[in-house]
Amino acid sequence: MPDSDEVQLQAIKSAQQFLFSATEGYALKHFNKKFIVKEVQKRCQQQFGDKISSTFIVQLLEKLVALGILKNPEDSRSPLLKSAVNWIWHTDGYWLLRLQNTDSVAYTQINNNDKNLILDLGKLPIENIIAKYKISPLHVQELLKELAVKGMLEGVEAPKQKKKFNLLFTTFRLFNPDNWLNSNINKIRFMFTTEFCFLLCIFLSFSIVIAFSQHQIIYNFGQELWHSQSFSLILPFALLMMLVVSIHELGHAFTLKHYKGVVLEIGLMFIFLLPGAYTNTTDAYGLVKRKQRTLVMAAGVICQVVIWGFALCLWSISTPGSWFSTTSYLLMIAAQFTLALNLNPLNKFDGYHILEAMTGINHLRKKSFAYYAQLWRREPSQERTEDIGILAVYAPACLLYVAWLLANLFFWIWHLSTPYLPGK
């Protein structure tokens, strides 16, 4: 309010108005689906110190109930799961909750115990649920927070994620391609037949034989091409990389569509400022068969290998020194470069997602580091016994990989700067 320390809360659909103190107004700004009561209390204490009591937020909640702004939690049922949420049993031993909106699809992983708890939402008060399943209130809070973030509770919409520009990797959404994919999937279904896969294996085997038999010629051609044209190759190489990445992403999209999934987003992607396309294949998590999910994740890599083989064959029959020879060679190198980048499971690209699909461990990186955090705190691991070995190896491998990258970056910078150092 002007010329006052008070804050006015205005009802959206009526003329009701309520006045609160400045400290209460500060607290109310944090009632935004992101914080639990304990976190709001902590933030207020950091802001106002001893000016507020340790039960400040509890008293504020009681005031809101008394004013009719909040419902009395003792008189209300627990939050209810939306009717559009589907339960999917996964063969790896857990449940998936799936919610599809007009422009997105969301998933969350649930164990059997939490499934029974969620089924009681809307039927019993929170206190009764806690007593029935003998669990901590914090566990229920975290579970409800996860469902709210995914927009799976009645009356709650998932908060929109703010796009953050990242110099190394960023995306820009363009449109929803699902209808276009539906109208074209039947035209390429022959690619998913056993006969086509057999012919493709023969073609790739032939390409690999050519590559091994001519590896020295291929290397020498690249050296000569760089010495003769050097930086003029960068633009066509970048354009061919865009083409490879775009076909790569369409491979993911069409494979997911073949298995009856939905693809609700396609857009532009920039990796190290190099442009390409991307498709959102989140719905692959709903595929209960590991083989199907693995094929969706591997489809892009398979497309890159096919492009590499096709470009190699074209280069082999081209006239040396022609534009066709140069273009086919650059296309082969573009496919090879992006393939190497994508297949590394220590980067969160296709290799990582293929490893997740093959092992059945969702959020592999997060779980691996969490496993070591539990060891540090001497807490028992909640992960499956068969997953422990993979989790134990993955986190140290990531750290070694990062250390290797930093060491190479250091020596590269040192090599470039050495001629300019004093005394050199």
Wavefront OBJ file of the C-alpha trace (Angstrom):
o trace
v 0.000 0.000 0.000
v 1.292 3.540 -0.811
v 2.826 5.405 2.170
v 2.380 2.342 4.366
v 4.167 -0.800 5.545
v 1.048 -2.866 4.938
v 0.453 -5.244 2.010
v -2.972 -5.705 0.450
v -4.103 -9.113 -0.777
v -6.751 -8.712 -3.497
v -9.141 -11.527 -4.473
v -9.063 -12.248 -8.204
v -12.754 -13.032 -8.772
v -14.375 -10.816 -6.131
v -13.964 -7.482 -4.379
v -12.517 -9.024 -1.193
v -9.411 -7.312 0.176
v -7.201 -8.226 3.140
v -4.411 -6.267 4.801
v -1.194 -7.872 6.055
v 2.008 -6.585 7.585
v 5.177 -6.228 5.510
v 6.674 -9.383 7.061
v 3.487 -11.331 6.316
v 3.509 -9.995 2.757
v 7.097 -11.160 2.311
v 6.100 -14.643 3.481
v 3.022 -14.773 1.217
v 5.181 -14.113 -1.842
v 6.792 -17.505 -1.186
v 3.441 -19.343 -1.325
v 4.203 -20.194 -4.968
v 4.238 -24.048 -5.191
v 8.039 -24.119 -4.835
v 8.513 -24.174 -1.040
v 7.176 -26.199 1.862
v 6.207 -24.480 5.134
v 9.552 -25.203 6.775
v 11.451 -23.570 3.884
v 9.294 -20.402 3.975
v 9.880 -20.100 7.735
v 13.634 -20.430 7.179
v 13.671 -17.733 4.484
v 11.687 -15.341 6.667
v 14.082 -15.873 9.570
v 17.021 -15.154 7.270
v 15.316 -11.939 6.138
v 13.962 -10.604 9.461
v 15.995 -12.444 12.135
v 14.680 -12.122 15.696
v 11.819 -9.836 14.613
v 9.680 -12.928 13.939
v 8.971 -15.994 16.074
v 9.861 -19.602 15.288
v 6.137 -20.264 14.678
v 5.589 -17.219 12.443
v 4.425 -19.185 9.377
v 2.194 -21.477 11.446
v 0.491 -18.392 12.934
v 0.148 -16.886 9.452
v -1.502 -20.086 8.185
v -3.957 -20.000 11.099
v -4.753 -16.372 10.236
v -5.376 -17.289 6.585
v -7.729 -20.074 7.661
v -9.584 -17.709 10.014
v -10.025 -15.167 7.202
v -11.369 -17.874 4.875
v -8.459 -17.520 2.444
v -7.279 -21.063 3.142
v -9.432 -24.089 3.871
v -9.081 -25.661 7.274
v -6.788 -28.664 6.664
v -8.588 -30.640 9.381
v -11.884 -30.339 7.501
v -10.557 -31.157 4.030
v -9.437 -34.235 2.211
v -5.932 -34.675 0.856
v -5.086 -33.504 -2.689
v -6.588 -35.635 -5.447
v -4.771 -37.114 -8.438
v -6.081 -35.854 -11.788
v -8.306 -38.294 -13.656
v -6.162 -37.864 -16.796
v -3.155 -39.416 -15.037
v -2.489 -42.982 -16.214
v -0.793 -45.801 -14.290
v 1.747 -47.849 -16.275
v 3.392 -50.960 -14.815
v 7.029 -51.175 -15.915
v 8.696 -54.563 -16.305
v 11.700 -53.306 -14.294
v 9.539 -53.405 -11.168
v 8.047 -49.953 -10.679
v 5.025 -47.857 -11.660
v 5.031 -44.858 -13.975
v 2.516 -42.041 -13.676
v 1.870 -40.442 -17.060
v 0.061 -37.151 -17.749
v -0.349 -35.852 -21.297
v -1.288 -32.232 -21.914
v -1.826 -30.508 -25.246
v 1.842 -29.608 -25.643
v 3.731 -31.816 -23.181
v 3.861 -35.197 -21.510
v 5.106 -35.761 -17.952
v 6.241 -38.876 -16.114
v 7.167 -39.741 -12.554
v 8.404 -43.060 -11.168
v 6.546 -44.594 -8.211
v 7.190 -47.725 -6.120
v 4.454 -50.081 -4.906
v 4.203 -48.555 -1.420
v 3.804 -45.029 -2.761
v 1.240 -46.260 -5.283
v -1.104 -47.376 -2.481
v -0.538 -44.058 -0.711
v -1.388 -42.065 -3.856
v -4.554 -44.095 -4.405
v -5.744 -42.906 -0.967
v -5.269 -39.241 -1.922
v -8.612 -37.478 -1.976
v -10.161 -40.204 0.175
v -8.362 -39.680 3.496
v -6.879 -36.654 5.276
v -3.078 -36.424 5.185
v -2.839 -37.265 8.902
v -4.753 -40.507 8.391
v -2.569 -41.475 5.420
v 0.583 -40.878 7.471
v -0.791 -43.041 10.287
v -2.047 -45.777 7.931
v 1.293 -46.294 6.167
v 3.502 -45.376 9.174
v 5.611 -42.930 7.193
v 7.078 -39.534 7.984
v 5.222 -36.311 7.090
v 8.358 -35.227 5.199
v 8.018 -38.227 2.849
v 4.412 -37.292 2.072
v 5.400 -33.658 1.530
v 8.141 -34.634 -0.924
v 5.809 -37.002 -2.776
v 3.075 -34.353 -3.069
v 5.667 -31.800 -4.151
v 6.843 -34.144 -6.942
v 3.255 -34.685 -8.133
v 2.549 -30.937 -7.979
v 5.681 -30.071 -9.980
v 4.530 -32.506 -12.673
v 1.025 -30.939 -12.587
v -0.627 -34.247 -11.612
v -2.791 -32.992 -8.729
v -6.279 -31.504 -9.160
v -6.230 -27.721 -9.196
v -2.470 -27.555 -9.741
v -0.728 -26.728 -12.998
v 2.919 -27.595 -13.539
v 5.090 -24.471 -13.181
v 6.568 -23.374 -16.483
v 10.291 -23.950 -16.706
v 12.204 -20.803 -17.540
v 14.577 -21.260 -20.443
v 18.155 -20.416 -19.516
v 20.583 -19.575 -22.269
v 23.632 -21.823 -22.128
v 26.622 -21.176 -24.354
v 27.301 -24.924 -24.679
v 23.725 -26.178 -25.146
v 20.373 -24.448 -25.598
v 17.061 -25.158 -27.355
v 14.220 -23.141 -28.925
v 10.829 -24.765 -29.409
v 9.217 -24.390 -32.874
v 6.014 -26.471 -33.177
v 4.131 -29.685 -32.337
v 5.009 -32.315 -35.002
v 2.763 -35.150 -33.775
v 0.066 -34.847 -36.474
v 2.705 -34.625 -39.220
v 4.442 -37.731 -37.853
v 1.103 -39.599 -37.708
v 0.413 -38.800 -41.368
v 3.851 -39.962 -42.528
v 4.776 -42.898 -40.289
v 3.093 -45.481 -42.538
v 5.279 -44.377 -45.452
v 8.437 -45.533 -43.672
v 7.191 -48.494 -41.612
v 9.050 -50.821 -43.984
v 12.238 -49.568 -42.292
v 11.222 -51.404 -39.107
v 10.827 -54.792 -40.795
v 13.271 -57.662 -40.308
v 14.058 -57.791 -44.024
v 15.036 -54.125 -44.189
v 17.199 -54.427 -41.050
v 18.974 -57.426 -42.620
v 19.744 -55.481 -45.813
v 20.887 -52.502 -43.729
v 23.339 -54.726 -41.812
v 24.787 -55.990 -45.107
v 25.201 -52.428 -46.381
v 26.910 -51.250 -43.179
v 29.203 -54.291 -43.147
v 30.217 -53.460 -46.719
v 30.856 -49.831 -45.716
v 33.042 -50.878 -42.782
v 35.120 -53.113 -45.069
v 35.652 -50.141 -47.419
v 36.618 -47.906 -44.495
v 39.236 -50.330 -43.175
v 40.689 -51.088 -46.607
v 41.002 -47.383 -47.509
v 41.685 -45.854 -44.085
v 45.076 -44.418 -45.124
v 43.641 -42.937 -48.332
v 40.749 -41.408 -46.344
v 43.188 -39.855 -43.867
v 45.501 -38.492 -46.576
v 42.548 -37.013 -48.483
v 41.444 -35.143 -45.354
v 44.947 -33.747 -44.807
v 45.204 -32.556 -48.409
v 41.702 -31.061 -48.284
v 42.484 -29.071 -45.148
v 45.819 -27.779 -46.493
v 44.228 -26.684 -49.765
v 40.971 -25.134 -48.473
v 41.390 -24.835 -44.675
v 38.906 -22.393 -43.096
v 36.670 -22.227 -46.153
v 35.492 -25.735 -45.182
v 34.001 -24.611 -41.849
v 30.682 -23.258 -43.192
v 29.812 -26.259 -45.423
v 30.903 -28.624 -42.640
v 28.601 -26.838 -40.158
v 25.682 -27.004 -42.628
v 26.236 -30.727 -43.167
v 26.360 -31.237 -39.403
v 22.960 -29.526 -39.199
v 21.641 -31.964 -41.806
v 23.026 -34.981 -39.927
v 21.632 -33.843 -36.569
v 18.211 -33.099 -38.112
v 17.948 -36.590 -39.646
v 19.227 -38.008 -36.368
v 16.375 -36.366 -34.440
v 13.767 -37.472 -36.978
v 15.032 -41.005 -36.435
v 14.154 -40.717 -32.731
v 10.757 -39.207 -33.504
v 9.632 -41.736 -36.123
v 10.820 -44.707 -34.035
v 8.848 -43.496 -31.025
v 5.826 -42.932 -33.261
v 6.227 -46.488 -34.622
v 5.786 -47.744 -31.045
v 2.612 -45.625 -30.590
v 4.245 -42.843 -28.587
v 3.615 -39.115 -28.929
v 6.120 -36.451 -29.971
v 4.809 -33.040 -28.928
v 7.803 -30.795 -29.518
v 10.328 -30.079 -32.226
v 12.699 -27.141 -32.353
v 16.159 -25.724 -32.890
v 19.133 -26.833 -30.844
v 22.550 -25.229 -30.512
v 25.541 -27.243 -29.311
v 28.725 -25.184 -29.006
v 26.823 -22.585 -31.101
v 26.388 -25.118 -33.941
v 22.709 -25.289 -34.973
v 20.598 -28.404 -35.527
v 17.153 -29.819 -34.768
v 15.790 -31.629 -31.718
v 12.647 -33.583 -30.864
v 11.187 -34.175 -27.417
v 10.909 -37.962 -26.972
v 9.972 -37.970 -23.279
v 7.141 -40.407 -24.055
v 9.749 -43.134 -24.604
v 9.748 -43.544 -20.797
v 6.277 -45.044 -21.150
v 7.526 -47.937 -23.289
v 7.548 -50.904 -20.917
v 9.832 -53.091 -23.062
v 13.527 -52.324 -22.736
v 14.121 -53.294 -26.368
v 11.634 -50.707 -27.650
v 12.960 -47.948 -25.442
v 16.559 -48.804 -26.378
v 15.686 -48.675 -30.087
v 14.069 -45.246 -29.691
v 17.209 -43.940 -27.984
v 19.515 -45.646 -30.496
v 17.555 -44.616 -33.612
v 19.436 -41.342 -34.007
v 22.813 -43.066 -33.783
v 21.686 -45.680 -36.317
v 20.713 -42.861 -38.707
v 24.158 -41.306 -38.284
v 25.892 -44.618 -39.048
v 23.762 -45.034 -42.189
v 24.597 -41.469 -43.315
v 28.289 -42.191 -42.695
v 28.156 -45.386 -44.785
v 26.191 -43.691 -47.565
v 28.617 -40.734 -47.696
v 31.629 -43.081 -47.677
v 30.273 -45.024 -50.656
v 29.545 -41.808 -52.572
v 33.027 -40.484 -51.867
v 34.591 -43.780 -53.013
v 32.975 -43.521 -56.464
v 33.373 -39.735 -56.858
v 35.924 -37.963 -59.057
v 38.847 -36.663 -56.949
v 38.940 -32.876 -56.777
v 35.269 -32.387 -57.667
v 32.743 -30.573 -55.473
v 30.849 -33.871 -55.166
v 33.939 -35.580 -53.742
v 34.520 -32.788 -51.218
v 30.856 -32.651 -50.146
v 30.526 -36.410 -49.664
v 33.777 -36.482 -47.673
v 32.649 -33.631 -45.405
v 29.274 -35.361 -44.910
v 31.093 -38.540 -43.881
v 33.269 -36.653 -41.375
v 30.240 -34.722 -40.022
v 28.400 -37.999 -39.387
v 31.512 -39.533 -37.817
v 32.154 -36.526 -35.557
v 28.567 -36.248 -34.271
v 28.463 -40.036 -33.821
v 31.526 -39.972 -31.565
v 30.053 -37.077 -29.580
v 26.663 -38.776 -29.193
v 27.838 -42.268 -28.255
v 29.874 -41.236 -25.205
v 27.713 -42.357 -22.214
v 29.525 -39.921 -19.915
v 27.895 -37.024 -21.798
v 24.110 -36.676 -21.413
v 23.492 -37.384 -25.076
v 22.301 -40.546 -26.830
v 24.971 -42.831 -25.384
v 23.829 -41.917 -21.885
v 20.135 -42.471 -22.676
v 20.895 -45.761 -24.431
v 22.732 -46.917 -21.295
v 19.728 -45.881 -19.183
v 17.381 -47.831 -21.450
v 19.598 -50.938 -21.528
v 20.085 -51.044 -17.742
v 16.570 -49.898 -16.823
v 18.028 -47.267 -14.449
v 16.246 -43.938 -14.927
v 18.238 -40.835 -13.894
v 21.440 -42.903 -13.856
v 23.827 -40.009 -13.244
v 21.769 -38.584 -10.364
v 21.325 -41.987 -8.721
v 25.014 -42.850 -9.059
v 26.172 -39.728 -7.222
v 23.335 -40.165 -4.690
v 24.597 -43.706 -4.037
v 27.997 -42.355 -2.966
v 26.318 -39.661 -0.859
v 24.444 -42.428 0.980
v 27.691 -44.333 1.515
v 29.252 -41.165 2.944
v 26.355 -40.739 5.370
v 26.409 -44.490 6.112
v 22.825 -44.873 5.001
v 21.484 -48.072 3.377
v 20.955 -47.826 -0.385
v 17.378 -48.072 -1.673
v 18.504 -49.166 -5.152
v 18.051 -52.638 -6.622
v 20.878 -55.072 -5.905
v 21.527 -55.679 -9.607
v 21.989 -51.923 -10.168
v 24.602 -51.318 -7.453
v 27.586 -52.312 -9.607
v 26.621 -49.922 -12.423
v 25.948 -47.070 -9.987
v 29.285 -47.687 -8.253
v 31.198 -47.430 -11.539
v 29.374 -44.584 -13.293
v 30.027 -41.662 -10.892
v 33.832 -42.224 -10.656
v 33.951 -42.628 -14.449
v 32.216 -39.228 -14.837
v 34.717 -37.568 -12.486
v 37.693 -39.110 -14.306
v 36.233 -37.998 -17.644
v 35.798 -34.400 -16.424
v 39.364 -34.429 -15.031
v 40.647 -35.714 -18.392
v 38.763 -32.976 -20.282
v 40.080 -30.236 -17.981
v 43.647 -31.566 -18.250
v 43.451 -31.599 -22.047
v 41.959 -28.101 -22.078
v 44.788 -26.868 -19.829
v 47.511 -28.379 -21.999
v 45.826 -27.063 -25.173
v 45.733 -23.513 -23.769
v 49.333 -23.916 -22.547
v 50.446 -25.071 -26.002
v 48.755 -22.091 -27.679
v 50.140 -19.537 -25.198
v 53.730 -20.898 -24.959
v 55.082 -18.946 -27.988
v 53.872 -15.670 -26.409
v 55.384 -16.220 -22.951
v 58.382 -14.049 -21.907
v 61.688 -15.606 -22.894
v 60.173 -17.723 -25.701
l 1 2 3 4 5 6 7 8 9 10 11 12 13 14 15 16 17 18 19 20 21 22 23 24 25 26 27 28 29 30 31 32 33 34 35 36 37 38 39 40 41 42 43 44 45 46 47 48 49 50 51 52 53 54 55 56 57 58 59 60 61 62 63 64 65 66 67 68 69 70 71 72 73 74 75 76 77 78 79 80 81 82 83 84 85 86 87 88 89 90 91 92 93 94 95 96 97 98 99 100 101 102 103 104 105 106 107 108 109 110 111 112 113 114 115 116 117 118 119 120 121 122 123 124 125 126 127 128 129 130 131 132 133 134 135 136 137 138 139 140 141 142 143 144 145 146 147 148 149 150 151 152 153 154 155 156 157 158 159 160 161 162 163 164 165 166 167 168 169 170 171 172 173 174 175 176 177 178 179 180 181 182 183 184 185 186 187 188 189 190 191 192 193 194 195 196 197 198 199 200 201 202 203 204 205 206 207 208 209 210 211 212 213 214 215 216 217 218 219 220 221 222 223 224 225 226 227 228 229 230 231 232 233 234 235 236 237 238 239 240 241 242 243 244 245 246 247 248 249 250 251 252 253 254 255 256 257 258 259 260 261 262 263 264 265 266 267 268 269 270 271 272 273 274 275 276 277 278 279 280 281 282 283 284 285 286 287 288 289 290 291 292 293 294 295 296 297 298 299 300 301 302 303 304 305 306 307 308 309 310 311 312 313 314 315 316 317 318 319 320 321 322 323 324 325 326 327 328 329 330 331 332 333 334 335 336 337 338 339 340 341 342 343 344 345 346 347 348 349 350 351 352 353 354 355 356 357 358 359 360 361 362 363 364 365 366 367 368 369 370 371 372 373 374 375 376 377 378 379 380 381 382 383 384 385 386 387 388 389 390 391 392 393 394 395 396 397 398 399 400 401 402 403 404 405 406 407 408 409 410 411 412 413 414 415 416 417 418 419 420 421 422 423 424
